[in-house]
Amino acid sequence: MTRLKHNGEMMQSLGTARFHLRPPSAEDFPLYRDFFADPDASLFYGGPLRPDQAWRVLAGHLGHWQLRGYGMWLLVPRQGGPAVGGCGFAWPEGWPRRELTWWLVPSARGTGAAVEVSRAAIRHAYDVYGWDLVETHMDDQNRAARGLVHKLGGTEIARELFPDGKTRTVYALPRSA
C-alpha cells in the first residue's frame, strides 16, 4: 500500500495481481467524461451525464478522500494502459450508509476485474480502516452488481428507502470475500 499526500490528507493506493488502485486525479477527467456520457455503461451510475456533471462526479470522488478519509480508487492495469474503472467507498451526505461501489468501462466487464479489486477494497476496509461491517447496495435492476455481490459472499441485511426515492437491498460483505 502506498500513501499519497493530497492537501494534507493521506490517500491510500492498493495493489492486486492485475491492477494498481490509486485515487483519482484531475487528469482522469476524460475517463469520467467518456464513461458517464455512455448511456449504457453509466445506466446504474446516474448517467448519462454531460461533461460538467461528470466532472462533478470526479470532484466528489476526490472530495470523499478529504471529507471521509476514504474514497474511490481507479483501476490501472499493471501491464499498462489507461484506467478501466473505479472501485472504493462512498457515503454521500444524507445517505443512510456507506457502501462499496464500483464501475467499469464496457471493455473491462466480464474479466473478473470487479471481483479482484472489490476483494482488495473489502480487505482494506476491515484491516486498515478497522470497519466492523462493509456494505453495498444497488439498483434492483442491476443484475451484474447483484451477481458480483453473490460472488463476494454478500448476505442481505436490510431493505431500505434511500434519499433518491429508490428502495434498495443492503448486503453485508464478509472479510474473506
N, C-alpha and C positions, 0 to 999 in steps of 0.2 A: 504494500500500500504506500502510495506517495501522498504527501500532504502539500497542497498548493496554497499559498497565501494570496488572498484576494480581499483588498480593502480591510486588512487587519484580521480577517476570519480565515480559519483553516478549512479548505475544501479538499476532501479526500479523493484520491484516484484508486481504482481497483484493477485487478487483472484476472483474466480467466485463460484457459488454454488457447482460445482463438481471438480474444478481444482485450483491448485496453479500454477501461471505462474511465472517462475523465469528465470533469464538469464542463458544461458548455461555455462558449465564449462568443464574443461579437462576430468573430469570423465564421461562426456556424449558421449565420442568418440564411444563406442560400439553401441549406438543408431544410431548415424550418419553413422557409417560404415555399419551396417546391413540395414538401410533404403536405403541408396544410392547404395548398392550392388544389391538390388532387382530391376530388370528392369521394372517390372510392377508398383511397388509402387513409384518409382522415375522417371517415364517416363516424367512427366511435370516439373521436378525439376533439369534437367540436367543429370540425371542418365541413365544407371547405371554408377557408378564411382568406381574406385579402392580405396582401403583403404586410400592411401596417398591423393587422390583427395577429399575424404570425410572429411579427417582431415582439408584440406584447407577450405572447406565449414564451418566447425565448427570454425576455426580460423577467418574466415571472419565475422561470426556472432558475435563472441566476439569482434573483432576489430571495428565493427559497433558502439558498445556502446562507445568506446573510441573516434572514429573519428567523429561521428554524434550526439552522446548524446542520441541515441535510438537504438533499435535493436530487435532481436528475443527473445521471451520467450519460454521456454519449458513447456509443459503441463503435470503437475504431478497430477495424480488423488488424491483428498483429502482423499479417503478411502484407500490409499496405493498402492504400485506397482510402476513399472518403468514409466518414461515419455512416452507419446504416440504420441508425435509430437511437432511441433513448430508453433508459430504464432507471428507476430510482423511486424516491419517496416524495409524496406531496401531501400537504394538509392546508388547502386554501382556507382563508378566514371564512367563518360561518359554516363550514362543512363539519359534520359530526365526528369525523375520524380521519386519521392519516391513512395513507394507502401506498402499497407498492403499485406502481403503474409502469407501463412500457408502451413503446410504439416502434414499429419497424417500417422501413421503406419496402415497397412490394417485392423487390428482388431478394430481400433477406428473409422473407417469410417462408416457413416450411423447412428451414435449415437447422432447426434446433437452437438458434441463437437466443430466442426469448427464454427458453428453459435454462440455458447455460448462464446467462447474465442474471436472471432472476434468482437463481440459486446463490450466486455470489452476493447479490444485494441482500438477500434474506440472512445469510450467514453474517454479513457485515452488521446488519441491524441488531441481531441478537448478541454477537460477540464484541462489537466495538461500541455501538450506541447503548447496549445494555437493555434493550427493549424486552418487555415481558411477552409481547404479542406483536406479530407482524400480520397485517390485514390487507385485504384488497377487496374491491367491488367493481362491478362493471355493468354496463347496459345489458339488460336481459337478452337482447338480440345479438350480442357479441359472442357468437359460438366459439370463435378462435380463442378468446380470452378465457371462456369457461373451460375449454379443453386444456389450456395451459395451467389453470388453477388445479385441475384434477391431476395433471402430471406432477405438479408440485406438492401433491398431498393435501390440498386445501380442504377444509371442512366448514360447512355452513354454520355460522354462529348467530346471524341476525338477518332480518328483513327490515329495511329502514327507508323512510322517506328522506330524500336529500333536497337541498335548497333549490335545485333546478326543477323541482316538481316530480322527479322520477323516483320510483321505489326500486331499490337495488338489494340484492342478496350480498351480505358481507361474509367473507371467508377468512378463517384463520389459516395462516401458512406455517407449517412446522419448521423448527430449526433444521431438521435433517432433510429438507426439501431437495 
